[in-house]
Amino acid sequence: MSSFSVSRSAVIAAPAEEIYPLVVSFREWTKWSPWENIDPNMHRSYDGPVSGVGATYKWKGNGRAGAGTMEIVDAVEPSRIGIRLDFTKPMKAVNPTTFTFVPEGAGTRVTWTMTGENKTIISRAFALFMNMDKMVGNDFEKGLASLAAVVAAARA
C-alpha cells in the first residue's frame, strides 16, 4: 500500500488571528479556494456550525470538480485546523487535511497538508501515472496565494 503527502506553505503578511477565520469556516472558502471556480454550476451545501469542529461542506460538480464532503474535526484557534476530506467522485478516497498557522517574522506561515493512501488497484494505478504532489501541490499554491490576497485586501 502506498501513501502520499502533499504540503505547501506560504508566509502571509498578517497575524494568524486574521487568517484563521477564513479557513475555519467553509463558507469563507468561496473567497480563496482554488477549486471554487472549476464548475460554475457546482452545488454546495453546509451543515453543522458556521465554523469550527463539526462544520461540514458538501459539493457536487462536473467531472473535474467531482463530489465529496469536508468536515472540520479539529480546531485549535489560531494555530491548527484538521479536516476530514471524503471524495466520492471521481474516486472514493479519504484524505486527512491540516492547516497550521505559525508566526514568522511580521506574518504567519500557513501550511496546507493533505495525506492519503492508495488502497485500491485503481488508485494505485492512478498514482503510477499522476504525480499527486505536482497535481494537488499546484492547487495548494494557488489557494495560499489567493488566501494571502484576500487577507491583504481586508487589511487595506
N, C-alpha and C positions, 0 to 999 in steps of 0.2 A: 504494500500500500504506500503510495507516495503522497507526501503532504507538501503544501506550499505556504509561503508567507509573502505578502506584498506590503511594503511600508514606504511611505513618503512623508517628508516633513518640510515645514517652511516656518520662518520666523515672521510673525505678523506684528506690525508696529502698534500694539495695544496691549493692555493688561488682559489676563485670562478672563477676568470678570466681564469684559465687553465682548469676548469671542464666544465663550461657553454657551450663552443663551441661544446663539444661532445654530448650535449643533444639538443641544439637549432637547430641542423642540422640533419635531419633524415638520411642523407647519412652516418653520423658517427655512427649511431646505430648498424650497422653491426659489429662494433668492440666490442660492450659490451652488447647488448640487450640479455636477457635470452631466447628470442623466435627465434632468428635468425637461430638456428641450428635444430629447430624442424622438418623442412621439407627441405631436400637438394634441392628439385625441386621447392621451393616456388617462385612464380612470384612476383616481386616487381616493382613498378614504382613511380616516383617522379614528382610532378608538382609544379608550383609556384617558388618562390625564393629558393635559395640553403639553406637558413636558415632564422629564424625569422618568424614573422607573415605572414601567407599565404602559408608557406611551407607545402606541402602535401605529404604523403606517403600512397600508397595503396599496399595491399598484398592479395594474394590468394594462399592458400596452401591445404595440405591434411586435413583430418578431425580434426586432433589435432591442426594444425595451424589456421584453419578457414580462414575467409576473412574479410576485412574491410578497413577503412580509418582513418588516423590520420591527423589532421591539427593543426598547431600552431596558436592559436587565441589570445595569449597574450605573450609578451616577454619584460621583464624589465631587461636589462643586468646590472650586472651579478647576479641578485637576484631571479628572478622568470620566469617560463615558464608555460603557460597554454595551454593545448591540448584538442581538441575535438576528442574523440575516438569513432568511429562508427563501431560496429561489424555488419556484415551482415550474417555471418555464424560462428558457427553452430546456434546461436540465434541472432536475431536482438536486439541491445542494444546501448544506447548512454551513455558513461561513461566519464564525465569530469575528467581530469587528470592534476595534477600540480607537478612541481618540484620547490622546493625552495632551495636556497643556502645561508647559514648564516655562517659568520665567527665564528669559535670556536677554541680557542687556536691557534696552529700553522697551523690549517687546516680549512676545511669548512664542516659544517653539511649539507648534501644533503638529503632532504626529498622528497619521491615519494609517492603521494597520488592519489587514484582513488576512485570516488564515483559513485553511481548509484541507480536506483530504480527498484524494481521488480514489473513491471506494469502488466505483462501478467500472466495468470494462469500457463503457462509453466515455466516462470522464478520464480514464487513464489514456485512452486513445487520443482524446481531445488534447490532453496535456503533452502528448508527444509532438503535436503539430503547432500548438499555440503556446506562446510564452506568456504565462499569466502575469509575470512581473511587468513585462512591457505593456500588455494589453490593459490591465487594470491600473498599473502604475501611472500611465499617461493620464487616465481619467482622474486619479487622485491628485496629480499635479495641477490639472485644470481646476479641480474643485477647490484646492487650497488657494490657488491664485484668485479665484472668484470670491472665496471667503474673505481673503485679505482686502479685495476691492470693496466688498460690502461694508466691512469694518471701517475702512478708510473713508468711504462716503458718509457713513454715520457720524464719524468724528469731525468731518469738515464743517 
